[in-house]
Amino acid sequence: MTAQGSSPTASAQRPSPKASWLEARRLARIFCLDDFEPAARRHLPRPIFGYVAGAAETNASYRDNRAVFDEYGFRQRVLRDVSGRESSLDLLGGRYSAPFGIAPMGISSLTGYRGDLAQARAAERAGIPMILSGSSLIRLEEVVEAAPSTWFQAYLPADSSQIAALVDRVAQAGVETLVVTVDSAVVPNRENNLRNGFRTPLRPDLRLLWDGVTHPAWSLGTFLRTMLHHGMPHFENNTAERGAAILSRHATRDFSGREHLDWEEWRCIRRQWQGNLVIKGLLHPEDVATARQHGADGVILSNHGGRQLDGAVSPMRALPEALDVAGEMAVMIDSGFRRGTDVIKALALGARCAFIGRPFNYAAAIGGEAGVDHAIELLMSEIRADMGMLGINRLAELDPAMLVDLALSCRQVPKRAFAYHGKSGPRC
């Protein structure tokens, strides 16, 4: 299924690719999204894996992104006919088959062969949204041709004229939904990159050579295969022009020089862009309200997967206040989602769609396009099962009353409820 408004093409409708023997062997041991990470750790050189897996400073936000889901429990309904379960939703003028999508991730084609294309094609086939990163290594025009429903995520260039040129390019490529990431005004402190030896540009040295030798499946199947068939990877989409090669000393993914950007730049983009316009990286309700006032069609609550401001709260904690001021805007969310129950909890609280990053990156790395297909199917199956156990047939039936705040409930349980056990109260 493709989003409404997009014209299916022969490339978008291609059958699911068959996994190679090695990919099939790896995928046979993958039973949930969390299983992709240890497999990717074994497959990828340490600097590459560390770049994807790592967060900022103490990883406080990264941990909170997962911890928040344990604070909610379900109250399911029983003896209901759930034989007609269906997980589709309408979002920004398109109809999608499931309430989750693939988040934007830079340099995905360095972790997996043509990784951005693998993710986009699999998402198109499954009928879910996929957001191509501005820091991708494949031209957005090529990705959109293969998967017309693909959204594009932009980091704003420092110069206003460069912003306008980039927006023009995205429009000419046929993109219908532009996502502007705004939580990257300054360079974050990612110590993990230094510890793991990752840097941009990549600098060949004995350590990197050893990492390649000790990870031959990645070296042959991703890096050398890319060099043979497509040449040296470049940053293709950060601006309207092609960027530097990933090994060039001129290559940089710095966020410096953007400190001066403000809502005036957003207003200019809104006047120029005729399609769906989404702003990503919000946590404060006043920013959500400002986005609404300035014509945003949707927002993605995000702390960048814990990769920017360490200690920023989980978007799940920001969701209720954001919904209070969002009006008709589509409120979406990312950061930390791994299970169908995670997605269901966000939707029950009022989110429209949840975006997931790292697991799909790992899936493309170890299994190519078939790996991304497998990851999507795993999550779709979990959501379908969760809906049945909750006693619902449609996502619209989800309601905050189906959730219990476990910490709050624990504090409110009267002590007499534990008297017959000879206990003084709950251990919370």
TIBA-901997 format. One record per residue (C-alpha): residue number from 0; residue in three letters; x, y, z. Coordinates in pm, 1 decimal, always signed. Layout:
<recs>
k; r; px; py; pz
NUM; ALA; X; Y; Z
...
</recs>
This chain:
<recs>
k; r; px; py; pz
0; MET; +0.0; +0.0; +0.0
1; THR; +127.0; +344.2; -83.3
2; ALA; +21.1; +676.0; +59.7
3; GLN; -265.2; +839.6; -122.7
4; GLY; -153.6; +1112.7; -357.3
5; SER; +155.9; +924.7; -470.4
6; SER; +174.0; +753.7; -807.1
7; PRO; +286.4; +391.6; -769.2
8; THR; +569.5; +307.4; -1004.8
9; ALA; +709.1; -20.2; -1126.7
10; SER; +1009.3; +22.3; -899.1
11; ALA; +790.8; +95.9; -598.5
12; GLN; +577.2; -211.1; -665.6
13; ARG; +866.5; -452.6; -711.2
14; PRO; +831.7; -780.0; -519.6
15; SER; +1011.1; -828.6; -191.2
16; PRO; +1377.7; -912.5; -253.3
17; LYS; +1505.8; -1253.1; -159.6
18; ALA; +1766.3; -1248.4; +112.5
19; SER; +2106.4; -1396.2; +36.9
20; TRP; +2208.1; -1712.1; +221.7
21; LEU; +2408.7; -1512.4; +474.0
22; GLU; +2134.2; -1253.3; +522.9
23; ALA; +1871.7; -1526.0; +565.0
24; ARG; +2087.0; -1698.2; +825.0
25; ARG; +2119.8; -1374.9; +1022.5
26; LEU; +1748.8; -1290.8; +997.1
27; ALA; +1645.5; -1638.0; +1113.3
28; ARG; +1769.8; -1540.4; +1459.1
29; ILE; +1584.8; -1206.5; +1469.1
30; PHE; +1255.6; -1226.2; +1659.6
31; CYS; +1205.6; -861.9; +1762.3
32; LEU; +1357.3; -522.1; +1685.4
33; ASP; +1594.3; -543.1; +1981.7
34; ASP; +1759.2; -849.6; +1825.3
35; PHE; +1895.6; -641.6; +1539.0
36; GLU; +2136.8; -447.0; +1760.1
37; PRO; +2365.0; -731.3; +1877.9
38; ALA; +2368.1; -871.5; +1523.9
39; ALA; +2471.8; -531.0; +1389.6
40; ARG; +2737.3; -498.5; +1660.0
41; ARG; +2898.4; -818.5; +1533.1
42; HIS; +2866.8; -717.9; +1167.4
43; LEU; +2978.5; -353.8; +1170.6
44; PRO; +3323.2; -208.2; +1242.7
45; ARG; +3336.6; -55.6; +1588.0
46; PRO; +3343.5; +313.4; +1477.8
47; ILE; +3045.0; +266.8; +1246.3
48; PHE; +2836.7; +75.9; +1498.4
49; GLY; +2932.6; +319.1; +1774.0
50; TYR; +2816.9; +614.4; +1568.4
51; VAL; +2469.4; +464.7; +1518.2
52; ALA; +2425.9; +320.9; +1866.8
53; GLY; +2570.0; +607.9; +2065.6
54; ALA; +2401.7; +907.9; +2222.3
55; ALA; +2527.1; +1223.1; +2396.5
56; GLU; +2737.1; +1256.6; +2712.2
57; THR; +2594.5; +1035.4; +2991.7
58; ASN; +2317.8; +878.3; +2778.0
59; ALA; +2056.1; +1008.4; +3023.2
60; SER; +1803.9; +1091.1; +2750.2
61; TYR; +1874.5; +765.4; +2570.6
62; ARG; +1791.7; +570.7; +2887.0
63; ASP; +1481.7; +775.6; +2964.4
64; ASN; +1348.8; +711.1; +2615.6
65; ARG; +1319.4; +343.6; +2706.7
66; ALA; +1238.3; +377.0; +3076.4
67; VAL; +923.2; +581.6; +3016.4
68; PHE; +739.8; +291.4; +2853.5
69; ASP; +771.5; +83.7; +3171.1
70; GLU; +576.0; +350.4; +3359.3
71; TYR; +252.4; +266.9; +3175.5
72; GLY; +44.8; -48.3; +3209.8
73; PHE; -254.1; -164.6; +3008.2
74; ARG; -613.8; -228.7; +3112.8
75; GLN; -739.7; -454.5; +2835.7
76; ARG; -1099.2; -548.4; +2755.4
77; VAL; -1200.0; -911.4; +2699.0
78; LEU; -1471.4; -1117.2; +2526.9
79; ARG; -1484.6; -882.6; +2233.5
80; ASP; -1489.5; -986.7; +1870.1
81; VAL; -1147.0; -878.9; +1744.6
82; SER; -1149.8; -1080.2; +1422.5
83; GLY; -1162.7; -763.3; +1212.3
84; ARG; -844.3; -596.1; +1334.7
85; GLU; -699.7; -336.2; +1099.7
86; SER; -411.0; -98.2; +1173.0
87; SER; -427.4; +160.4; +893.5
88; LEU; -442.7; +533.1; +953.9
89; ASP; -482.2; +861.2; +767.7
90; LEU; -190.7; +1099.3; +809.9
91; LEU; -112.4; +1427.4; +630.9
92; GLY; -333.0; +1341.7; +336.3
93; GLY; -201.9; +987.8; +291.2
94; ARG; -330.9; +653.3; +407.4
95; TYR; -76.4; +421.6; +563.2
96; SER; -101.5; +58.8; +664.1
97; ALA; +46.6; +91.4; +1013.1
98; PRO; +96.7; +365.2; +1275.6
99; PHE; +476.4; +369.4; +1259.6
100; GLY; +741.0; +482.7; +1016.2
101; ILE; +1115.8; +493.0; +959.5
102; ALA; +1291.1; +791.4; +1116.2
103; PRO; +1562.0; +986.4; +930.7
104; MET; +1913.8; +855.5; +987.4
105; GLY; +2230.6; +1001.1; +838.3
106; ILE; +2485.9; +792.6; +646.6
107; SER; +2263.3; +481.8; +645.5
108; SER; +2437.1; +375.9; +324.9
109; LEU; +2762.8; +346.5; +516.6
110; THR; +2616.6; +90.1; +755.9
111; GLY; +2429.5; -109.7; +489.6
112; TYR; +2468.7; -130.5; +112.3
113; ARG; +2243.7; +140.2; -37.7
114; GLY; +2081.1; +152.6; +303.5
115; ASP; +1860.6; +456.0; +236.6
116; LEU; +1715.0; +289.9; -72.5
117; ALA; +1663.1; -37.0; +113.9
118; GLN; +1464.2; +140.2; +382.9
119; ALA; +1264.4; +352.0; +137.2
120; ARG; +1170.1; +62.9; -89.9
121; ALA; +1067.1; -156.9; +200.5
122; ALA; +859.3; +123.4; +350.6
123; GLU; +690.3; +192.1; +16.7
124; ARG; +606.9; -174.5; -25.2
125; ALA; +466.4; -200.6; +326.9
126; GLY; +273.5; +125.4; +304.1
127; ILE; +442.2; +306.7; +593.4
128; PRO; +609.8; +651.3; +592.1
129; MET; +987.0; +674.9; +561.1
130; ILE; +1184.0; +997.6; +614.8
131; LEU; +1506.5; +1033.5; +416.7
132; SER; +1778.5; +1216.1; +609.1
133; GLY; +1938.8; +1529.9; +474.3
134; SER; +2271.4; +1367.7; +567.8
135; SER; +2210.1; +1066.5; +344.7
136; LEU; +2461.0; +939.5; +89.8
137; ILE; +2217.7; +874.2; -197.6
138; ARG; +2062.3; +1156.2; -398.4
139; LEU; +1708.6; +1228.5; -281.9
140; GLU; +1590.6; +1227.5; -644.4
141; GLU; +1697.4; +864.0; -680.5
142; VAL; +1527.6; +762.8; -358.3
143; VAL; +1202.5; +941.6; -443.6
144; GLU; +1197.5; +785.2; -789.7
145; ALA; +1220.6; +440.4; -629.7
146; ALA; +979.5; +519.9; -346.2
147; PRO; +753.6; +817.0; -430.9
148; SER; +592.8; +836.5; -86.7
149; THR; +925.8; +912.1; +84.2
150; TRP; +934.6; +1219.6; +308.5
151; PHE; +1249.7; +1433.1; +321.0
152; GLN; +1414.3; +1569.2; +634.0
153; ALA; +1628.6; +1882.0; +609.1
154; TYR; +1881.3; +2039.5; +839.7
155; LEU; +1866.7; +2410.5; +769.5
156; PRO; +2180.1; +2546.4; +601.9
157; ALA; +2333.0; +2849.0; +771.7
158; ASP; +2254.9; +3087.8; +484.9
159; SER; +1897.3; +3187.2; +391.8
160; SER; +1964.1; +3166.6; +19.2
161; GLN; +2092.1; +2810.9; +62.9
162; ILE; +1774.6; +2721.9; +253.5
163; ALA; +1557.4; +2849.4; -31.8
164; ALA; +1763.2; +2660.3; -290.7
165; LEU; +1737.9; +2336.7; -93.7
166; VAL; +1360.9; +2373.2; -55.9
167; ASP; +1332.0; +2429.2; -432.1
168; ARG; +1532.8; +2115.3; -501.0
169; VAL; +1317.3; +1904.9; -268.1
170; ALA; +1000.3; +2031.9; -435.8
171; GLN; +1135.0; +1961.0; -784.0
172; ALA; +1217.7; +1606.2; -676.8
173; GLY; +848.0; +1545.4; -614.1
174; VAL; +858.8; +1519.9; -235.2
175; GLU; +517.0; +1582.0; -78.9
176; THR; +617.9; +1608.7; +287.9
177; LEU; +912.9; +1816.1; +407.5
178; VAL; +1037.9; +1762.9; +763.4
179; VAL; +1261.2; +2034.4; +910.6
180; THR; +1475.4; +1930.6; +1207.3
181; VAL; +1530.3; +2218.9; +1448.9
182; ASP; +1706.8; +2073.3; +1754.2
183; SER; +2055.0; +2093.8; +1601.0
184; ALA; +2149.5; +2460.4; +1629.6
185; VAL; +2484.5; +2374.9; +1788.9
186; VAL; +2718.6; +2076.8; +1792.5
187; PRO; +2632.5; +1822.4; +2063.3
188; ASN; +2892.4; +1655.9; +2282.5
189; ARG; +2905.5; +1298.5; +2153.8
190; GLU; +3194.9; +1154.3; +2346.6
191; ASN; +3108.7; +808.1; +2219.4
192; ASN; +3224.8; +905.5; +1869.7
193; LEU; +3566.7; +997.3; +2008.1
194; ARG; +3588.8; +677.8; +2213.8
195; ASN; +3490.3; +460.2; +1916.6
196; GLY; +3710.6; +639.0; +1665.6
197; PHE; +3431.0; +774.1; +1445.9
198; ARG; +3479.1; +1109.9; +1281.9
199; THR; +3368.5; +1297.9; +972.4
200; PRO; +3549.9; +1288.0; +743.7
201; LEU; +3650.5; +927.2; +790.5
202; ARG; +4027.7; +912.8; +820.7
203; PRO; +4193.2; +591.9; +701.5
204; ASP; +4447.1; +469.7; +954.9
205; LEU; +4574.0; +139.5; +1092.4
206; ARG; +4286.5; +114.7; +1340.4
207; LEU; +4022.9; +165.7; +1070.3
208; LEU; +4204.7; -81.3; +845.5
209; TRP; +4202.7; -339.2; +1124.8
210; ASP; +3831.1; -282.4; +1182.0
211; GLY; +3774.3; -350.7; +813.4
212; VAL; +3985.7; -664.7; +811.3
213; THR; +3808.6; -803.8; +1117.2
214; HIS; +3463.9; -732.0; +968.2
215; PRO; +3501.4; -873.1; +615.0
216; ALA; +3126.9; -910.5; +548.0
217; TRP; +3079.9; -534.6; +589.6
218; SER; +3403.8; -444.0; +410.6
219; LEU; +3321.6; -654.8; +104.4
220; GLY; +2942.9; -640.9; +105.7
221; THR; +2894.2; -272.2; +186.0
222; PHE; +3202.3; -52.3; +152.8
223; LEU; +3389.5; -212.7; -136.6
224; ARG; +3063.8; -301.3; -314.7
225; THR; +2957.7; +62.3; -291.8
226; MET; +3295.7; +183.6; -419.9
227; LEU; +3286.4; -62.4; -711.3
228; HIS; +2934.0; +15.0; -829.6
229; HIS; +2878.4; +376.5; -722.8
230; GLY; +3214.5; +530.3; -642.7
231; MET; +3308.2; +722.0; -332.2
232; PRO; +3001.0; +813.3; -121.8
233; HIS; +2923.6; +1184.2; -93.5
234; PHE; +2692.5; +1382.6; +129.9
235; GLU; +2427.5; +1431.2; -135.9
236; ASN; +2142.7; +1621.2; +27.6
237; ASN; +2258.8; +1862.4; +294.8
238; THR; +2223.8; +2153.1; +51.0
239; ALA; +2097.6; +2208.3; -302.1
240; GLU; +2442.1; +2109.3; -431.3
241; ARG; +2629.8; +1786.1; -394.3
242; GLY; +2843.0; +1778.9; -82.2
243; ALA; +3193.0; +1650.9; -21.5
244; ALA; +3302.7; +1288.5; -33.3
245; ILE; +3285.2; +1107.2; +297.5
246; LEU; +3664.0; +1059.8; +299.2
247; SER; +3737.6; +1414.6; +187.7
248; ARG; +3908.3; +1643.7; +435.4
249; HIS; +3641.8; +1899.0; +338.1
250; ALA; +3356.3; +1672.8; +448.1
251; THR; +3183.9; +1796.2; +759.2
252; ARG; +2851.8; +1736.3; +924.4
253; ASP; +2902.6; +2016.2; +1175.8
254; PHE; +2594.2; +2196.7; +1297.8
255; SER; +2800.4; +2507.7; +1361.0
256; GLY; +2697.2; +2837.8; +1207.4
257; ARG; +2326.6; +2781.3; +1270.6
258; GLU; +2300.5; +2958.0; +1605.0
259; HIS; +2130.0; +3259.2; +1447.3
260; LEU; +1840.5; +3065.2; +1288.8
261; ASP; +1497.4; +3145.0; +1431.1
262; TRP; +1124.5; +3131.4; +1354.4
263; GLU; +1164.9; +3387.3; +1076.7
264; GLU; +1345.2; +3123.7; +869.1
265; TRP; +1055.8; +2886.6; +934.5
266; ARG; +806.8; +3147.4; +813.4
267; CYS; +1005.2; +3185.7; +491.7
268; ILE; +999.6; +2811.2; +434.7
269; ARG; +625.8; +2798.6; +498.2
270; ARG; +568.0; +3069.8; +235.8
271; GLN; +784.6; +2883.5; -15.3
272; TRP; +681.3; +2521.5; +47.1
273; GLN; +342.1; +2417.9; -91.6
274; GLY; +329.8; +2061.8; +43.0
275; ASN; +301.4; +1917.6; +392.0
276; LEU; +542.0; +2088.9; +631.6
277; VAL; +647.6; +1917.4; +953.2
278; ILE; +880.7; +2045.9; +1223.7
279; LYS; +1088.0; +1789.0; +1414.2
280; GLY; +1271.1; +1815.8; +1744.6
281; LEU; +1016.3; +1989.1; +1969.0
282; LEU; +958.2; +1912.4; +2338.1
283; HIS; +824.9; +2236.7; +2488.1
284; PRO; +450.7; +2306.9; +2450.4
285; GLU; +517.1; +2673.6; +2370.6
286; ASP; +723.6; +2565.5; +2068.1
287; VAL; +440.7; +2336.4; +1959.7
288; ALA; +196.3; +2626.3; +1988.6
289; THR; +432.2; +2851.9; +1790.9
290; ALA; +463.9; +2588.1; +1518.6
291; ARG; +86.6; +2579.3; +1491.7
292; GLN; +66.4; +2958.9; +1470.0
293; HIS; +326.5; +2958.7; +1193.0
294; GLY; +141.7; +2710.2; +973.5
295; ALA; +300.2; +2373.2; +1048.1
296; ASP; +95.1; +2077.2; +930.7
297; GLY; +250.8; +1850.5; +1189.5
298; VAL; +518.2; +1818.5; +1455.4
299; ILE; +742.6; +1532.2; +1557.0
300; LEU; +819.0; +1535.9; +1927.3
301; SER; +1178.4; +1418.9; +1955.3
302; ASN; +1498.5; +1439.4; +2155.8
303; HIS; +1692.7; +1308.2; +1855.6
304; GLY; +1716.3; +960.7; +2003.7
305; GLY; +1917.8; +1102.2; +2293.7
306; ARG; +2184.0; +1233.8; +2055.1
307; GLN; +2156.0; +1608.7; +2121.4
308; LEU; +2085.5; +1762.7; +2464.3
309; ASP; +2170.3; +1505.3; +2730.0
310; GLY; +1899.1; +1509.3; +2993.7
311; ALA; +1623.3; +1618.6; +2755.6
312; VAL; +1305.5; +1439.9; +2858.2
313; SER; +1152.4; +1157.6; +2662.5
314; PRO; +902.7; +1283.7; +2403.1
315; MET; +645.6; +1057.8; +2570.5
316; ARG; +662.8; +1287.5; +2874.6
317; ALA; +611.4; +1591.7; +2652.2
318; LEU; +319.7; +1441.1; +2461.3
319; PRO; +22.1; +1536.6; +2685.0
320; GLU; +110.3; +1907.7; +2702.5
321; ALA; +188.8; +1915.5; +2329.9
322; LEU; -154.1; +1776.1; +2248.4
323; ASP; -316.4; +2045.3; +2463.2
324; VAL; -192.1; +2318.5; +2228.3
325; ALA; -156.3; +2136.1; +1894.5
326; GLY; -505.5; +2194.5; +1762.2
327; GLU; -553.4; +2021.0; +1425.9
328; MET; -181.9; +1960.0; +1371.0
329; ALA; -70.1; +1598.6; +1346.1
330; VAL; +139.0; +1525.3; +1656.5
331; MET; +391.4; +1251.0; +1584.4
332; ILE; +671.0; +1117.6; +1799.5
333; ASP; +1004.1; +934.2; +1795.5
334; SER; +1294.8; +834.2; +2022.9
335; GLY; +1318.9; +497.6; +2194.4
336; PHE; +1037.5; +302.8; +2028.7
337; ARG; +1114.8; -67.9; +1993.9
338; ARG; +793.3; -266.3; +2053.1
339; GLY; +439.0; -272.3; +1928.3
340; THR; +328.6; -197.8; +2283.4
341; ASP; +546.8; +117.1; +2279.6
342; VAL; +366.5; +241.1; +1968.7
343; ILE; +24.6; +149.7; +2113.1
344; LYS; +97.3; +344.0; +2433.0
345; ALA; +192.0; +656.5; +2237.5
346; LEU; -121.5; +629.9; +2023.1
347; ALA; -341.4; +575.5; +2328.1
348; LEU; -205.2; +901.1; +2471.9
349; GLY; -290.3; +1082.5; +2147.5
350; ALA; +8.8; +1060.3; +1910.9
351; ARG; -74.8; +997.9; +1545.0
352; CYS; +235.1; +802.3; +1442.3
353; ALA; +564.3; +684.1; +1594.2
354; PHE; +893.6; +688.7; +1405.4
355; ILE; +1171.3; +438.4; +1470.7
356; GLY; +1535.6; +476.6; +1370.6
357; ARG; +1822.4; +258.4; +1485.2
358; PRO; +1656.7; -86.4; +1442.6
359; PHE; +1579.1; -17.5; +1076.5
360; ASN; +1935.9; +100.9; +1023.5
361; TYR; +2063.2; -224.3; +1174.1
362; ALA; +1811.4; -425.3; +970.4
363; ALA; +1943.6; -281.0; +643.0
364; ALA; +2301.8; -339.6; +760.1
365; ILE; +2265.0; -710.3; +831.1
366; GLY; +1985.0; -805.1; +592.4
367; GLY; +1959.1; -544.8; +319.9
368; GLU; +1613.6; -473.1; +185.4
369; ALA; +1490.1; -811.1; +308.0
370; GLY; +1610.0; -718.4; +655.9
371; VAL; +1400.4; -400.8; +655.4
372; ASP; +1100.9; -601.8; +530.1
373; HIS; +1153.7; -839.6; +820.9
374; ALA; +1174.8; -558.5; +1075.5
375; ILE; +854.2; -398.0; +945.6
376; GLU; +668.7; -729.7; +953.9
377; LEU; +782.8; -802.3; +1309.7
378; LEU; +646.2; -470.7; +1434.9
379; MET; +324.6; -499.2; +1233.9
380; SER; +264.7; -844.5; +1380.2
381; GLU; +321.3; -719.2; +1732.5
382; ILE; +76.2; -431.7; +1685.5
383; ARG; -188.9; -661.6; +1539.1
384; ALA; -150.9; -900.4; +1832.9
385; ASP; -153.7; -614.4; +2084.4
386; MET; -476.4; -478.5; +1936.6
387; GLY; -641.8; -816.8; +1974.3
388; MET; -533.2; -856.5; +2334.4
389; LEU; -651.0; -504.0; +2414.9
390; GLY; -990.6; -586.8; +2266.2
391; ILE; -993.3; -338.5; +1977.9
392; ASN; -1029.0; -361.6; +1599.1
393; ARG; -929.7; -6.9; +1503.4
394; LEU; -659.8; +230.4; +1621.6
395; ALA; -929.5; +494.8; +1675.4
396; GLU; -1059.1; +283.3; +1964.5
397; LEU; -741.3; +348.9; +2164.1
398; ASP; -799.8; +574.9; +2461.4
399; PRO; -593.3; +707.9; +2753.3
400; ALA; -827.4; +517.3; +2986.3
401; MET; -665.2; +197.5; +2860.9
402; LEU; -339.8; +303.6; +3027.7
403; VAL; -246.5; +312.1; +3394.2
404; ASP; +32.7; +532.9; +3523.4
405; LEU; +204.6; +266.6; +3732.2
406; ALA; +401.8; +507.9; +3948.3
407; LEU; +91.6; +713.3; +4028.0
408; SER; -123.3; +405.7; +4091.8
409; CYS; +140.0; +264.8; +4322.5
410; ARG; +137.4; +579.7; +4531.4
411; GLN; -241.2; +578.5; +4551.0
412; VAL; -294.4; +214.7; +4658.1
413; PRO; -433.3; +222.3; +5014.3
414; LYS; -227.6; +43.9; +5277.2
415; ARG; -524.1; -171.1; +5382.6
416; ALA; -504.9; -347.5; +5043.8
417; PHE; -186.4; -512.2; +5169.8
418; ALA; -298.4; -583.1; +5526.1
419; TYR; -390.5; -946.5; +5469.8
420; HIS; -33.1; -1013.3; +5356.5
421; GLY; +103.8; -858.9; +5670.9
422; LYS; +269.8; -587.2; +5464.9
423; SER; +278.4; -219.3; +5534.3
424; GLY; +232.1; -107.8; +5176.3
425; PRO; +349.9; -139.6; +4820.1
426; ARG; +718.6; -149.1; +4734.7
427; CYS; +748.2; +117.6; +4466.4
</recs>
